[in-house]
Amino acid sequence: MKSILFHASNDDAVDTRLQVALDLCRAFGAHLTCLYVTPYNAYIAFDPFGGMGAQGAILEGLHEIETELRSRIEARLVHEDVKWDWLSADGDVASGIVAASALSDLVVVSQHCDADKGLGKPLPIVNDVTVHSACAVLVVPKGVGQLQMGGDAVIGWNASPEAAHAIRGAMPFLKMASSVHLASVGSDGEVFPQTAANAYLSRHGISSDLHELVGSNSTAAQVLHDFAVSKQANCLIMGAYGHSRLRETLLGGVTRDLLATSTIPLLVAH
């Protein structure tokens, strides 16, 4: 893991998100790319009678926000022992991050929760970035200001292609983990064979403990999250949207619930 893409945005979580990205860069000897995407598309129809002049004024103000943020972040990065660069783009924010992920090993974004109030909350881009990114995505929950490497890691396993993709994307994390737990949540006799994943990890020199968790009266997301908390895991690894996003939106799903509520950093891949 040598190229980490950090979403630079003027939100309340930018400093904690940056700290997590720096922790990762130091742990893996990685290069940090700060990407700022100016969301001009959200303002195209702002004033239908103002013409291009009004749009130009809006864009100028948006770029001033980027300039101020860049100055603040660069003032911090010059004192860090991490190599970095800054990229700027205009357009849809999620699409810009996805495009930049093509030659990245990991994308770092912040959790978005609809219940949070205020203008400073992180943008609602996590779902789109997770589904379309070319690499794994680390979702940093609210209140998490650092990432300690070398602790326990929990893998949410359901034998899906997405879960397998997440394991491959998380391999650098898993090699540094003190313990790796393969956990499946089943109900009504439903099981997800873990032996293949266990064997795959062992070929990479990673031993893993197998856990069959029972859903009982809690949601699968809550059971998996509670298990990761009980292991004091510093990362929960899982495939994202094994079912369609529409189905998860209508019926509920592990991915949707954990992306919004997890208190542990999530490493997800689709």
C-alpha positions as CSV (number, residue, x, y, z in Angstrom):
1,M,0.0,0.0,0.0
2,K,2.0,2.9,-1.3
3,S,-0.6,5.4,-2.6
4,I,-3.3,6.8,-0.3
5,L,-6.0,9.2,-1.6
6,F,-7.3,11.6,1.0
7,H,-10.5,13.5,0.4
8,A,-9.8,17.2,1.2
9,S,-12.9,19.1,2.0
10,N,-13.9,22.0,4.2
11,D,-16.0,19.9,6.7
12,D,-15.8,19.4,10.4
13,A,-14.1,16.0,10.1
14,V,-11.3,17.0,7.8
15,D,-8.6,17.2,10.5
16,T,-9.4,13.8,12.1
17,R,-9.6,12.3,8.6
18,L,-6.3,13.7,7.7
19,Q,-4.7,12.3,10.9
20,V,-5.9,8.8,10.0
21,A,-4.5,9.2,6.5
22,L,-1.2,10.3,7.9
23,D,-1.1,7.3,10.3
24,L,-1.6,5.0,7.4
25,C,1.1,6.7,5.3
26,R,3.6,6.3,8.2
27,A,2.6,2.7,8.8
28,F,3.0,1.7,5.2
29,G,5.6,4.2,3.9
30,A,3.0,5.5,1.5
31,H,2.5,8.7,-0.5
32,L,-0.4,10.9,0.4
33,T,-2.5,12.6,-2.3
34,C,-4.9,15.3,-1.2
35,L,-7.7,15.7,-3.6
36,Y,-10.1,18.7,-3.5
37,V,-13.1,18.6,-5.8
38,T,-14.9,21.9,-6.3
39,P,-18.6,20.9,-6.6
40,Y,-19.6,23.4,-9.2
41,N,-22.3,21.1,-10.5
42,A,-24.4,21.9,-7.4
43,Y,-24.5,25.5,-8.4
44,I,-25.2,25.4,-12.1
45,A,-28.9,26.0,-11.7
46,F,-28.5,28.4,-8.7
47,D,-29.5,31.5,-10.7
48,P,-31.2,30.8,-14.1
49,F,-31.4,34.5,-14.8
50,G,-27.8,35.4,-13.8
51,G,-26.0,33.9,-16.7
52,M,-22.4,32.9,-16.7
53,G,-21.4,36.0,-14.8
54,A,-23.3,34.8,-11.7
55,Q,-21.9,31.3,-12.1
56,G,-18.4,32.7,-12.4
57,A,-18.8,34.6,-9.2
58,I,-20.0,31.5,-7.4
59,L,-17.1,29.4,-8.7
60,E,-14.6,32.1,-7.6
61,G,-16.0,31.9,-4.1
62,L,-15.7,28.1,-4.1
63,H,-12.1,28.3,-5.3
64,E,-11.4,30.7,-2.5
65,I,-12.6,28.1,0.0
66,E,-10.2,25.6,-1.5
67,T,-7.3,28.1,-1.4
68,E,-7.9,28.7,2.3
69,L,-8.2,25.0,3.1
70,R,-5.1,24.1,1.1
71,S,-3.1,26.7,2.9
72,R,-4.1,25.3,6.2
73,I,-3.5,21.7,5.3
74,E,-0.1,22.4,3.7
75,A,1.0,24.4,6.7
76,R,0.5,21.2,8.7
77,L,1.9,18.8,6.1
78,V,5.3,20.6,5.9
79,H,5.9,19.5,9.4
80,E,5.0,15.9,8.8
81,D,7.4,13.1,7.7
82,V,5.1,12.0,4.8
83,K,5.5,12.7,1.1
84,W,2.4,14.3,-0.3
85,D,0.9,16.3,-3.2
86,W,-2.3,18.2,-3.9
87,L,-4.8,17.6,-6.7
88,S,-7.6,19.9,-7.7
89,A,-10.7,19.1,-9.8
90,D,-14.1,20.6,-10.6
91,G,-17.3,18.6,-10.8
92,D,-19.2,16.0,-8.9
93,V,-17.3,15.2,-5.8
94,A,-17.9,11.4,-5.6
95,S,-17.1,11.1,-9.3
96,G,-13.9,13.0,-8.9
97,I,-12.7,10.8,-6.1
98,V,-13.6,7.6,-8.0
99,A,-11.7,8.8,-11.1
100,A,-8.6,9.5,-8.9
101,S,-8.9,6.1,-7.3
102,A,-7.8,4.3,-10.4
103,L,-4.1,4.5,-9.4
104,S,-4.6,4.6,-5.7
105,D,-4.3,1.8,-3.2
106,L,-6.8,3.2,-0.7
107,V,-9.3,6.1,-0.4
108,V,-9.9,7.8,2.9
109,V,-13.3,9.5,3.4
110,S,-15.4,10.3,6.4
111,Q,-18.6,8.8,7.6
112,H,-21.8,10.6,6.7
113,C,-24.8,10.4,9.0
114,D,-28.2,12.0,8.0
115,A,-29.0,12.6,11.6
116,D,-26.1,14.9,12.0
117,K,-27.1,18.6,11.8
118,G,-25.1,21.6,10.6
119,L,-23.4,22.8,7.5
120,G,-20.0,21.4,8.4
121,K,-20.9,17.7,8.3
122,P,-19.1,15.5,5.7
123,L,-20.7,15.2,2.3
124,P,-23.0,12.3,1.5
125,I,-20.5,10.6,-0.9
126,V,-19.6,7.4,1.0
127,N,-22.0,5.1,-0.8
128,D,-21.1,6.2,-4.3
129,V,-17.4,6.2,-3.6
130,T,-17.6,2.7,-2.0
131,V,-19.5,1.2,-4.9
132,H,-17.5,2.7,-7.8
133,S,-14.0,3.1,-6.4
134,A,-11.2,1.2,-8.1
135,C,-9.7,0.4,-4.8
136,A,-10.6,-0.3,-1.2
137,V,-12.2,2.6,0.8
138,L,-11.5,3.4,4.5
139,V,-14.5,5.1,6.1
140,V,-13.5,7.1,9.2
141,P,-16.3,7.3,11.8
142,K,-17.2,10.5,13.6
143,G,-15.0,11.0,16.6
144,V,-12.2,8.7,15.4
145,G,-9.0,10.8,15.3
146,Q,-6.3,8.3,14.8
147,L,-5.7,4.7,13.6
148,Q,-3.5,2.4,15.6
149,M,-2.0,-0.2,13.4
150,G,-1.1,-3.7,14.7
151,G,-4.3,-4.4,16.8
152,D,-7.0,-6.9,16.1
153,A,-8.9,-6.9,12.7
154,V,-12.3,-8.3,12.1
155,I,-13.5,-9.5,8.7
156,G,-17.2,-9.6,8.1
157,W,-17.4,-12.7,5.8
158,N,-20.4,-13.8,3.8
159,A,-18.7,-15.7,1.0
160,S,-19.5,-13.0,-1.6
161,P,-17.2,-11.6,-4.3
162,E,-17.4,-8.3,-2.5
163,A,-16.1,-9.8,0.7
164,A,-13.3,-11.5,-1.1
165,H,-12.4,-8.2,-2.8
166,A,-12.3,-6.5,0.6
167,I,-9.9,-9.2,1.9
168,R,-7.5,-8.6,-1.0
169,G,-7.7,-4.8,-0.5
170,A,-7.1,-5.1,3.2
171,M,-4.1,-7.5,2.9
172,P,-1.6,-4.8,4.2
173,F,-3.8,-4.2,7.2
174,L,-4.1,-7.9,7.9
175,K,-0.4,-8.6,7.7
176,M,0.2,-6.0,10.4
177,A,-2.7,-7.2,12.7
178,S,-2.0,-8.9,15.9
179,S,-5.1,-11.1,15.4
180,V,-7.5,-11.6,12.5
181,H,-11.1,-12.8,13.1
182,L,-13.3,-14.1,10.3
183,A,-16.8,-13.5,11.5
184,S,-20.1,-14.6,9.8
185,V,-23.5,-13.7,10.9
186,G,-26.3,-16.2,10.1
187,S,-29.9,-16.8,11.0
188,D,-32.3,-19.7,10.7
189,G,-29.5,-22.2,10.0
190,E,-27.9,-19.9,7.4
191,V,-24.1,-20.3,7.3
192,F,-21.2,-18.9,5.2
193,P,-18.3,-21.3,4.8
194,Q,-15.2,-19.6,6.0
195,T,-12.6,-22.3,5.3
196,A,-11.8,-21.0,1.8
197,A,-11.1,-17.5,3.2
198,N,-9.1,-19.0,6.1
199,A,-7.0,-21.0,3.6
200,Y,-6.4,-18.0,1.4
201,L,-5.2,-15.9,4.3
202,S,-2.9,-18.7,5.5
203,R,-1.2,-18.8,2.1
204,H,-0.3,-15.2,2.8
205,G,1.1,-16.0,6.2
206,I,-1.9,-14.8,8.1
207,S,-3.6,-17.0,10.7
208,S,-7.3,-16.3,11.4
209,D,-9.8,-17.4,14.0
210,L,-13.3,-18.4,12.7
211,H,-16.5,-17.2,14.3
212,E,-20.1,-18.1,13.6
213,L,-22.3,-15.4,15.1
214,V,-26.0,-15.7,15.6
215,G,-28.3,-12.9,14.5
216,S,-30.9,-13.5,17.2
217,N,-33.1,-10.4,17.6
218,S,-30.4,-7.9,16.5
219,T,-29.6,-6.9,13.0
220,A,-26.6,-8.5,11.3
221,A,-24.9,-5.2,11.3
222,Q,-25.3,-4.7,15.0
223,V,-24.1,-8.3,15.8
224,L,-21.0,-7.8,13.6
225,H,-20.3,-4.4,15.1
226,D,-20.7,-5.6,18.6
227,F,-18.4,-8.5,18.0
228,A,-15.7,-6.1,16.6
229,V,-16.1,-3.9,19.6
230,S,-15.7,-6.8,21.9
231,K,-12.4,-7.7,20.2
232,Q,-11.3,-4.0,20.4
233,A,-10.7,-4.2,16.7
234,N,-9.1,-1.2,15.1
235,C,-10.6,-2.0,11.7
236,L,-13.7,-3.8,10.5
237,I,-13.3,-5.2,6.9
238,M,-16.2,-6.1,4.8
239,G,-17.6,-6.3,1.3
240,A,-19.9,-3.5,0.4
241,Y,-23.4,-4.0,-1.1
242,G,-23.4,-7.7,-1.9
243,H,-27.1,-7.0,-2.6
244,S,-28.1,-4.1,-4.8
245,R,-28.1,-0.7,-3.2
246,L,-31.8,-0.3,-4.0
247,R,-32.6,-3.5,-2.1
248,E,-30.6,-2.5,0.9
249,T,-32.3,1.0,0.9
250,L,-35.7,-0.6,0.8
251,L,-35.2,-3.6,3.1
252,G,-32.2,-2.6,5.1
253,G,-28.7,-4.1,4.9
254,V,-25.4,-4.6,6.7
255,T,-23.5,-2.2,4.4
256,R,-26.0,0.7,4.7
257,D,-26.3,0.4,8.4
258,L,-22.6,0.1,9.2
259,L,-21.6,2.9,6.9
260,A,-23.9,5.2,8.8
261,T,-23.5,3.9,12.4
262,S,-20.1,2.2,12.9
263,T,-17.8,3.6,15.6
264,I,-14.9,1.5,14.2
265,P,-13.1,2.4,10.9
266,L,-14.5,0.4,8.1
267,L,-12.4,-0.9,5.2
268,V,-14.9,-1.7,2.5
269,A,-14.7,-2.8,-1.2
270,H,-17.3,-3.5,-3.8
